Each structure stands twice: as C-alpha cells, then as structure tokens.
C-alpha cells in the first residue's frame, strides 16, 4: 500500500511541475512549504466534516430501517440494505485518511490524503456500484464534494482536477466498458446525457478556476507579504545600524529648527552640553541663539552661511554648558528643505574642540615666546625646510641681511646673494641634510652695510613630531672682531718675543762667554776655581765675583723660561694644543718624568712612590705632552710644600679611560683655591720664592682637554692634595704593551 501511495505521489509531483513550467509561473520553495502546511491544516477540517457527514447518513439509514422515512420510499428496496456497506466503506476510507494525516508521511505528502478524502466519498461509491452491477451518476454527492473541497481547501487546483478526473474517468470509462445501467426501476435509461456532461464540466471548471484564482491570489499575497517582511527587516536592520551610529557617535548629532529649537539630539551632544540625557537638550533649549552661544550673533552668522552656501563646515564658537562653563565647539551642518525650497530644519554634527583650542593657544604662546627668545639673541638665527626655503628667523638675521621677515620667509639663499656664493651655501646645507647631525665651518658673509664679515656657521638638523627629518636650524656668529684681536695679539706677542727674548738671549750669551773665559784664564794662571774669587774681566777695570755671574745666568734662564711659557700659553689659547698622537705606555712616561726630576727631588728631600704598572692598556696620546703634565704636577707639589714631601703616583683602568692621580701629604688648599687653580696666571700663595706666572696647571688642563679627558683636584687643608685626570685608551684597548 505504501509503495502504491509513493508511486502516485511521485507521478502527481511530476504532473504538477510540468504544469508549472507550462504556465510559466514557478512557485518558490517558501510558498510551496506554506501551501503544503495550509493544505495539511485544512485537510484536518475537511476529514472531520466528511466523517460527520457520513455518520449523519448512517444515522438516517438506521432511522429509516426502524421507522421507515417517507423521503426514502423512492430508493429501491434491493439497494437500501447495501447502503450500510457503502457508508461503512466510506467511513473506513475517511478514518484511514485521518490516521495517515497525523503521520509524518501525511505531513510530508498532504496531496495523497487530499485524494484519499475526495475518493473516499466519490470513487468508493462508484466502485461499490460496479460491484453491485449498476452505475450511479450521483451528481449531488459529486457537486457537494467538489464544492466543499474548493471552499475548504482552495489551493493546488491541479490536485482538485485530478480528484475530479478520477471519478469522471471511472464513471464514464468503466461503466461504459462494462455496459452497466442505472439501478432499477431506471435500468432502461442511459447513465449520462449531454446536459449532465455539460453541468458536470462547468461545475468542475468553475470550482477549479476558483481554486486557481485563489491560489494565485494567495501566492501574490504571500510574495508581497514576504517582500514586505524583507523590506521591514532591512528597514529594521538599517534603522538599528543608524540608530547605533546615532547613539554611539563621538560627535554630537542634531536637528534644529530655524526658530532656535532642537528637534533631535544624540547622547554625545548631551554630554558636550553637560546633560545626562538627549531629551534634556530638546526640552531645555527653546532659544539656541541666547541660551547656547556666548556671542549670540554666532547663530545668525551660522544661518547666514548655511543660506548662502547650502552647508557650513568648521564653524567654531564658544558656548555655555549646563553648569555655566564655557567650551569651544566646531559645527558642520546643512539645511533640509521642502519641495518649495523652504528650510525645514538644520542637520549636522558638533565636536568639542576645547582641548584642541587650549593646545593651539598654548602652542601659540610657546611660539610667541620662542620668537621673542630668538629675537633676544644678538646673533642671527634662522631655520629652513628640506628644500632650503627659509621658514623662520630672528631680528638679528633680518638686520644682518637688511630684509624684513616677510621678505625672507618663503625665499632661498639664491634670492639674497650671487649664484656662486649661494651654490656654496646650498651645497653645505644639502650635505648636512644628507648626513644629519651638526655642521660648523668658517666663511665670509656680506652684511647689509656692504662690508664682508668673517663668520662661523653653526648648523644642525631637526626632526618633525613623527621622527622624519624636518630641516635645519643655523646660527651665524660674527668673528670679525675676534679675527682682528687675534691678529693684533699675534703682532703683539711677536713683538714681545722679539723685543724681550733677543736682549735676554744676548745677555745670557755674554754671561756664559764670560764664565767660560774666566775658567780658561784661571786654569792658565794655575789659580784654583773658587766661587767667591774675583772674576778678572778682560779689558775691564771692575772685577765681578763668579757667584754673581752664575746668579745672573740663572736669572736670565728664568726670564727666558717665563717668556717661552707666556708664548706657549697664548698659542694654546688661540690655536689649541697640537698633539702628536700615538699608542703610549703610561708607565714609561711616568718613569721618564721622575728621572728628569731626580735632582730637585733629592735637593728637597722628597719621596716619590710610583704605583703606575706596566700592564695598563695603551693610551691614545702625545707622550711629550703627557710628560709635561706629570712634570708640572710634581713640580707644583714641590714648590707649594715644605721639604720631606711624600708624593704618590697611581693609575687604574676604568671602562674606556685611564684614571690617573698625583697625590701628596702636604699642606693642602682651601676650597676657593681649588676652584681657581687651573685658571690662567693663577698663583698659589704658598709657593716658596716662586717667580712663575702660574701657567703650569693651566697648561695641564689644556693638554688633558686636548686629549679628550678631564682634570680636577681634591684637597683638604692640612691633609694633602690629590690631582686627578683621565685619558682615553688606544683604539684597540685589548692590545697590551706585552703584545707590541
């Protein structure tokens, strides 16, 4: 049975699909599902109505058997007993359809239940008549069944047509083939006629066309309802999206009327205005012009610009918040108009720019301060971008060039000097921008007075906030006066050197010749050489003791030494110390200095302890100049302390430097003396009979600084003094003296 039902269902499905294609009205899957569900629901109602109908006729027949109804006297007596079998078969068919209807099969294939319902009433009757040897053209039952199906289940008109054709084909085909007649007493009459056929055709046609039209209407309504639901869903999604944007936007969103009221406002706008809820904005603002703006004229200006341009952007104003505080806002808005062009309302965005305004004001204050600071600097200062265009300068730069700031900014060096000179300056700028860092060089610059000045350019690159190269800043230092002073000093010291050194050298040569001549004369005469013996002067009538001549020689030596020290100090101040750098073993320098001072150390009964070892790393320096440092420091300790001094020399390796000390246990110095000790021409008060100019320690500082190190002193009065200085290592600090 199940196999037969499935076969029928598949055949019907193919027929329905073919008809859909022929009518060019394909049905969507959603509508098919809805129609099948509708068909299944209405079948439940139809089955119960059919069951009740059959039960009513069964009751009628039972009543007729018991009480003999007059309305049924026309029914042949031989047929009446058979009616119970017919009605029982109908009831069995209907109950079977009701059972199948409740199964999963019935839910999936409701068309099978539909045909079962229809044929349980119409076709079962025909089969019953055939088995009883006659035909029954029961038009009333057919019309009642077809009409009730069309009314109760007005979908799937093809299904209705199949149900009708099943009965009609069986009645006309089987009965005609078997030659069956009407039941007695009408056995001689034909089982059909033209009127019956026309009535049956038009009744079925009207029922089917009604079902078809209703089905098409339902399909259109379903499609429209589905499209409307989809449109509503899209609208809800779009509304939710824009509502989310509206509610969560960082900027304030508003709609305001031309008369100064807010129609809508989002939470961000309420927060900007100092309210908790957007509704408070729409309720409290009835006059935006006077309630909101610090300057009421801003509202009129807002409306004027929108009227002229159609929209407005970056419209900045100060407003009052709900607590009375004042903030800055920026508005972007446009006008929404009706068909006549009249403004309905303004719509736009509001942003709180208070922090930006404060930052701009602070930045402007800083820029103003920097400009004042630059203008206060007496030397010309300027800065350029990467293309060499002047972006800023100070008053001194304007005065030097003879142009105003407005004439300078936006120009290049080619606008202020000849091409040859401009090329030189521009090339130097490009080299600096390529290498980055600092650039210093001397050059010449013609000022507005037409005089060429000697200048030094100090330039450096600067970066933008994002770390990229921004340009360069430069300072022009006029050294014309310094050049003239240096030249005058050079001439002066040359004159001093010539006028002082030559007489001293001449006197020294005469004295030494006298001493030499006297010694030869004494040896020739056999006189013993005594210091206090009169010195016979050739061609002279004044004898001079030898000791006086020796003191005169010593005095001349000291004068020559002072003059040489003065010249050297001047040269180092102007030109710097000239170093002959090489890898130096510090212990060898220290030993040489101690050996050269052995005589003076013995004379003063001083002791030197040398703790500088030979395993120290090599030093990158000038051994002669370092020898002078140690000699000056040791001699300085001897001169400023009584005899019997203990001097200690040490050196340690610390990182990429050698830390050296020269310490003594002498009288020490005050804090004020320590602070001025390395100044030019400073002399200590404790120097014993010192005729020096105070250049020794000054030269020590110059030498150490030229080596790239530092020098200092630590002293406690009455507890000794310790000089310290640092020296850089050789370029390969891992090389030891033993490896050389």
WOTA-V634086 format. One line per field, one symbol per residue. ss: DSSP state (~ for helix, > for strand, _ for the rest). psi: psi as a letter, one per 20 degrees, with the letter a starting at -180 (. if undefined). burial: + if it has 9 or more other C-alpha atoms within 8 Angstrom, else -. A space follows every 10 residues. Layout:
# WOTA-V634086
ss: ???
psi: ???
burial: ???
This chain:
# WOTA-V634086
ss: _~~~~~~~~~ ~~~~~~~~~~ ~~______~~ ~~~~~~~~~~ ~~~~~~~~~~ ~~~~~~~~~~ ~~~~~~~__~ ~~____~~~~ ~~~~~~~~~~ ~~~~~~~~~~ ~__~~~~~_~ ~~~~~~~~~~ ~_~~~~~~~~ ~___>___~~ ~~~~~~~~~~ ~~____~~~~ ~~~~~~~~~~ ~~~~~~~~__ _>________ ___~~~~~~~ ~~~~~~~~~~ ~~~~~~~~~~ ~~~~~~~~~~ ~~~~~~~~~~ ~~~~~~~~__ _>>>>>____ _>>>>_~~~~ ~~~____~~~ ~~~~___~~~ ~_>___~~~~ ~~~~~~~~~_ >>>>>>>>>> _____>>>>> >>>>>>>___ __>>>>>>>> >>_~~~~~~~ ~~~~~~~~~~ ~~~~~~___> >>>>>____> >>>_~~~~~~ ~___~~~~__ __~~~___~~ ~~~~~~~~~~ ~~~~~__>>> >>>>>>____ _>>>>>>>>> >>>_____>> >>>>>>>>_~ ~~~~~~~~~~ ~~~~~~~~~~ ~~~~~~~~~~ ~~~~~~~~~~ ~~~~~_____ ___>>_____ ___>>~~~~~ ~~~~~~~~~~ ~~~~~~~~~~ ~~~~~_____ _>>>_~~~~~ ~~~~~~_~~~ ~~~___>>>> ________>> >_~~~~~~~~ ~~~~~~~~~_ _____>>>>> >>>>__>>>> >>>>______ ~~~~~~____ __________ _____~~~~~ ~~~~~~____ >>>>>_____ >>>>>>>>>_ ______~~~_
psi: ghggghgggg ghggggghhg hhilmqpqhg hggggghggg ghhgggghgg ghgghghghg hghhhhinph ijhipqhihg hihhgghggg hggghghhgh hirhghhhmh hghghgggih gghhgggghg hjkrqommhg ggggghghgh ghmlrmhhhg gggghggggg ghgghggikq rqqqjkhiqq irrggggggg ghghgggghg ggggghghgg hggggghggg ghgggggggh ghgggghjqh qpprpqqhjk qpgqqrhhgg ggikrhqhhh ghhhoinhgh hgpgohihgh hghghhhgih rqqloprprp rhjirprpqp pprrppqahi jqpgrqpaqp pokghggghg ggghgggggh gggghhpiqp prqrahjjpp irrrhhgghg hkqrhhhgpi rrhiiirrhg ghggggghgh gghghqcqpp qqaqporijj ppqprppoqq qqqahjiqph bqqqpoookg hgghgggghg gghggggghg gggghgghgg ghhgggghhh gghhijppoq gjqqopppkq joqpqhhggh hhggghgggh gggggggggg ghhgirpoqn qrppohhhgg hgggghjggh ghhjkqppoo jorijqqqqn aohghhghgg gggghghghj qrrkqppppr pqoockrpoq qoqrkbiarr hhhhhjhjqp jppqijpokp jrjkighghg ggggghijaq qaqpqppijr qopqqqpqrr hniiprhhi.
burial: ----+--++- -----+---+ +--------- ++--+++-++ -+++-++--+ +--++-++-- +-++---+-- -----+---+ --++-++-++ +-+++-++-+ +---+++-++ ++++++++++ ++++++-+++ ---+++---- +++-++++++ --+++++-++ +-++-+++++ +-++++---+ +++---+--- +-----+--+ --++--++++ ++-++---+- -++------- ---------- ---+-++-+- ++++++++-+ ++++++++++ +++++-++-+ ++--+++++- ++++-+-+++ -++-+++--+ ++--+-++++ +----+++++ +++++++--- --++++++++ ++++--+--- ---------- +--++-+-++ ++++++-+++ ++++++++++ +---+--++- ++++------ -++-++--+- -++----++- -----+++-- --++++++++ +++-----++ ++++++++++ --+--+---- --+--++--+ ++-++-++-- ++-++--++- -++------- ----+-+--- --++++--+- -++--++-++ -++-+++-+- ++---++-+- -++++++-++ -+++--+--- +--+++++-- -+-+-+++++ +++-++++++ ++++-+++++ +---++++++ +-+---++++ ++++++++++ --++--++-- -+++--+--- --++++++++ +++++++-++ +-+++++-++ ++++++++++ --+-+++---
